[in-house]
Amino acid sequence: MREGQLKQAQTILLKTKGFAYLRYLHLREFIAVRSSEIETVGICGAGKGIAELAVALEFPQIRFLLTDIVAEGRPPRPNYFTCMEYVMKWNVLNVRFGVWDLLKPQSVKFDVVASTEVLEHIKDATLALRNKTAAAKKYVYTLIPYATADQNADAQRRLNAFSDHGHYVCGFDASFFRAVGKPLTIAGAYWRSYGVPFRAKIADLSGPEVDSSFDELVSEARGDLTPGEPSPGACMAIKAVIDKTAG
């Protein structure tokens, strides 16, 4: 494991603020438990890709494909452009890049297909999840905003979700996943007792303060891995794993 590069990637995530470090932490936990049975991981909607790069650095025996749509700009390029520069600079051999439209079936299959905070940006999220599941040989990992059916039925709340964040829904609950795949493991994430205060804490830290308290922050962030199913008011995200190996 490239410990120096891993720490640098983790530090970048902490300094990015928001839930960036927790995004990495939850994906990392999922991969770590199953690393002996995984050879390939397809990441949908990698965004900037630093969280996924950090995981790839820790598990060099696993091949990762980081994908995203092509963002608008001049020139137009995927959001993970900076991540590509780190991969080349650090000579990371187990990371490749591509473009993936989740509304279209894929011919290539992976042991794991994963996405974090992606499906809420897609109008036909059910089709996107079905395509994810079809492209996975073993596991499908998804972390998305959590909301109850009653919350999604609130038209003004949904309008705010779209205008503020580009989300077509306020969030999802377990029924969204149960309609697509079983067996299924459901857990909460971005807990209001752990992840939300952690996000607020790092938002107030300067770069040097993040550097000096790195070990403390890494330890504190692990509190968000607390087990438990999501419930209203308790967490901001839901994490689901579809296990295709269990039949």
C-alpha positions in Angstrom: 0.0 0.0 0.0 1.3 3.5 -0.9 0.9 5.0 2.6 2.2 8.4 1.6 -0.2 8.8 -1.3 -3.1 7.4 0.7 -2.6 9.9 3.4 -2.3 12.7 0.9 -5.6 11.6 -0.8 -7.3 11.4 2.6 -6.1 14.9 3.5 -7.4 16.2 0.2 -10.8 14.8 1.1 -10.8 16.3 4.6 -9.9 19.7 3.2 -12.6 19.4 0.5 -15.1 19.7 3.4 -18.7 18.4 3.1 -19.2 14.7 3.2 -16.2 13.9 0.9 -14.2 12.0 3.5 -17.2 10.1 4.7 -17.9 9.2 1.1 -14.5 7.5 1.0 -14.9 5.9 4.4 -18.2 4.1 3.7 -17.0 2.8 0.3 -13.7 1.7 1.9 -15.5 -0.3 4.6 -17.6 -2.1 2.0 -14.6 -3.0 -0.1 -12.5 -4.0 2.9 -14.9 -6.6 4.1 -15.0 -8.3 0.6 -11.6 -7.5 -0.8 -10.6 -11.2 -1.0 -13.4 -11.9 -3.4 -13.3 -8.8 -5.5 -11.1 -8.3 -8.6 -12.9 -5.5 -10.4 -14.9 -2.5 -9.4 -16.9 -0.2 -11.7 -17.6 3.2 -10.2 -20.6 5.1 -11.6 -20.6 8.9 -11.2 -17.1 9.1 -9.6 -17.2 12.9 -9.7 -13.8 14.2 -8.7 -12.8 10.7 -8.0 -10.5 11.3 -5.0 -12.5 9.2 -2.6 -12.4 6.3 -5.0 -8.7 6.8 -5.7 -8.0 6.6 -1.9 -9.8 3.2 -1.8 -7.8 2.0 -4.9 -4.5 3.0 -3.2 -5.3 0.8 -0.3 -6.3 -2.2 -2.4 -3.8 -2.4 -5.3 -4.9 -5.9 -6.1 -8.3 -4.7 -7.2 -8.8 -3.0 -10.6 -11.0 0.1 -10.5 -12.7 1.8 -13.4 -13.8 5.4 -12.5 -16.5 6.7 -14.7 -18.6 9.8 -15.0 -20.5 11.8 -17.5 -18.7 14.5 -19.5 -19.2 17.8 -17.7 -19.9 21.0 -19.6 -16.9 23.3 -20.0 -14.2 24.5 -22.3 -12.9 22.0 -23.1 -15.6 19.6 -22.0 -14.1 17.0 -19.8 -15.1 14.6 -17.0 -15.0 15.9 -13.4 -12.3 13.4 -12.5 -9.7 15.2 -14.6 -7.6 16.2 -11.5 -7.8 12.6 -10.2 -6.3 11.5 -13.5 -3.4 13.7 -12.9 -2.7 12.1 -9.5 -3.0 8.7 -11.0 -0.3 9.5 -13.6 1.9 11.4 -11.1 1.8 8.5 -8.6 1.9 5.8 -11.2 -1.3 4.1 -9.9 -1.6 1.0 -12.0 -5.0 -0.3 -10.8 -7.1 2.7 -11.8 -8.6 3.5 -15.2 -11.2 6.0 -16.4 -14.2 6.1 -18.7 -17.7 7.5 -19.4 -20.8 5.6 -18.2 -24.4 6.5 -18.9 -26.5 4.7 -16.3 -29.6 4.9 -18.4 -28.1 2.6 -21.0 -27.2 -1.1 -20.5 -23.5 -2.0 -20.3 -21.8 -4.9 -22.0 -18.8 -4.9 -19.6 -19.4 -6.5 -16.2 -17.6 -6.0 -12.9 -17.5 -7.9 -9.6 -18.8 -4.7 -7.9 -20.7 -1.8 -9.4 -20.8 1.2 -7.0 -22.1 4.7 -6.8 -22.2 7.4 -4.2 -24.7 10.3 -4.3 -25.5 9.7 -8.0 -29.0 8.2 -8.4 -30.8 11.2 -6.9 -29.5 13.3 -9.9 -31.2 10.9 -12.4 -34.9 11.3 -13.2 -35.4 7.5 -13.9 -33.4 6.3 -10.9 -35.1 2.9 -11.0 -33.8 2.2 -14.5 -30.3 3.4 -13.4 -30.3 1.0 -10.5 -31.5 -1.9 -12.7 -28.6 -1.2 -15.1 -26.2 -1.0 -12.2 -27.4 -4.3 -11.0 -27.2 -6.0 -14.4 -23.6 -4.9 -14.8 -22.5 -6.4 -11.5 -21.4 -10.0 -11.1 -21.4 -10.1 -7.3 -22.3 -6.9 -5.5 -24.1 -3.6 -6.1 -23.1 -0.8 -3.6 -25.2 2.4 -3.4 -25.1 5.4 -1.1 -27.8 8.1 -1.7 -29.9 10.6 0.3 -32.4 9.1 2.7 -36.1 10.2 2.8 -39.4 8.6 3.6 -42.3 8.3 1.3 -44.1 11.1 3.2 -41.2 13.4 2.7 -41.0 12.6 -1.0 -44.8 13.3 -1.3 -44.2 16.9 -0.2 -44.2 18.8 -3.5 -42.5 21.9 -2.1 -39.8 19.8 -0.5 -39.1 18.0 -3.8 -39.0 21.3 -5.6 -36.4 22.6 -3.1 -34.3 19.5 -3.5 -34.1 20.0 -7.2 -33.5 23.8 -7.1 -30.9 23.5 -4.3 -29.1 20.3 -5.3 -30.3 19.1 -8.7 -32.0 16.1 -7.0 -35.2 14.7 -8.6 -36.3 13.4 -5.2 -35.8 14.3 -1.6 -34.2 10.9 -1.1 -34.9 7.1 -1.1 -35.9 4.4 1.4 -35.4 0.7 1.5 -38.4 0.0 -0.7 -36.6 1.6 -3.6 -33.9 -1.1 -3.5 -36.2 -4.0 -2.6 -38.1 -3.5 -5.9 -34.8 -4.2 -7.8 -32.7 -6.7 -6.0 -32.4 -9.2 -3.1 -30.8 -10.2 -0.8 -30.2 -6.8 0.5 -28.3 -5.1 3.3 -29.5 -1.7 4.4 -27.8 0.8 6.7 -27.9 4.5 7.5 -25.0 6.9 6.8 -24.2 10.6 7.4 -25.7 10.2 10.9 -26.9 13.3 12.6 -25.0 12.2 15.8 -21.7 11.5 13.9 -21.3 12.5 10.3 -23.2 15.8 10.4 -21.3 17.2 13.4 -18.1 15.9 11.8 -18.9 17.8 8.6 -19.5 20.9 10.6 -16.3 20.5 12.5 -14.0 20.2 9.5 -15.8 23.1 7.8 -14.3 25.4 10.4 -10.8 24.1 10.2 -8.0 25.7 8.1 -5.7 23.6 6.0 -2.9 23.6 8.6 -5.4 22.7 11.3 -6.5 19.7 9.3 -2.9 18.6 8.9 -2.1 18.9 12.6 -5.2 17.0 13.7 -5.2 14.4 10.9 -5.1 11.3 13.2 -7.8 12.7 15.4 -10.1 13.5 12.5 -9.6 10.1 10.9 -10.5 8.4 14.2 -13.5 10.6 14.8 -14.9 10.1 11.3 -15.2 6.4 11.9 -18.2 7.1 14.2 -20.3 7.5 11.1 -19.8 3.8 10.4 -22.1 3.0 13.3 -24.5 0.2 12.2 -28.2 0.6 12.1 -31.1 1.0 9.6 -32.0 4.6 8.6 -34.9 6.3 10.3 -36.4 9.8 10.0 -34.3 12.4 11.7 -31.5 10.0 12.5 -29.4 10.2 9.3 -29.1 11.9 5.9 -28.2 9.0 3.7 -29.1 5.3 3.1 -26.5 2.7 2.2 -27.6 -0.5 0.4 -25.7 -3.6 -0.8 -27.4 -6.0 -3.2 -25.7 -9.4 -3.0 -26.0 -11.3 -6.2 -23.9 -14.2 -4.9 -26.6 -15.2 -2.5 -29.0 -16.0 -5.2 
